[in-house]
Amino acid sequence: MAKFYVAGRLNNAGRVRQVLAALREAGHTITYDWTTAADADGKFSDPPERWPEISSAEIQGVVSADTVIIVQPGGFGAHTEFGAALASGKDVWVVGTREEMRAGASYDCIFNWHPLVTRFETVEAMLLHYALSKTGEFRDPS
């Protein structure tokens, strides 16, 4: 099975948890689950003294993953992890509509179109893509 890191905005931790649960249910490994540090209000529940440890663990999770999933809209941390994934040569799956990718901006982030990136509008489309790629019935969603 594959190893995944799933990034997203803190206040979108619930949606990220859904992706994590689907991946775990399919037997995949999650390299680091940062959502355990998010409270119900979408804020860090850990004190600032722990942030160096947590941020280091998140980057290590990116580096040790086979594929990094960015659940849009992403925040500063998710985009930092996005950059670390690209710099590490990882496949990156961006999940969200174009509007979610823009996250309120009037322009697109050019890195959503990097050659290592595959874009999906929904989590279901991403999971289907992965399942079909394992059966030899893969169709490029681009």
Secondary structure, 3 states (H helix, E strand, C coil): CCEEEEEECHHHHHHHHHHHHHHHHCCCEECCCHHHHECCCCCECCCHHHHHHHHHHHHHHHHHCCEEEEECCCCHHHHHHHHHHHHCCCEEEEECCHHHHHCCCCCCCHHHHCCCEEEECCHHHHHHHHHHHHHCCCCCCC
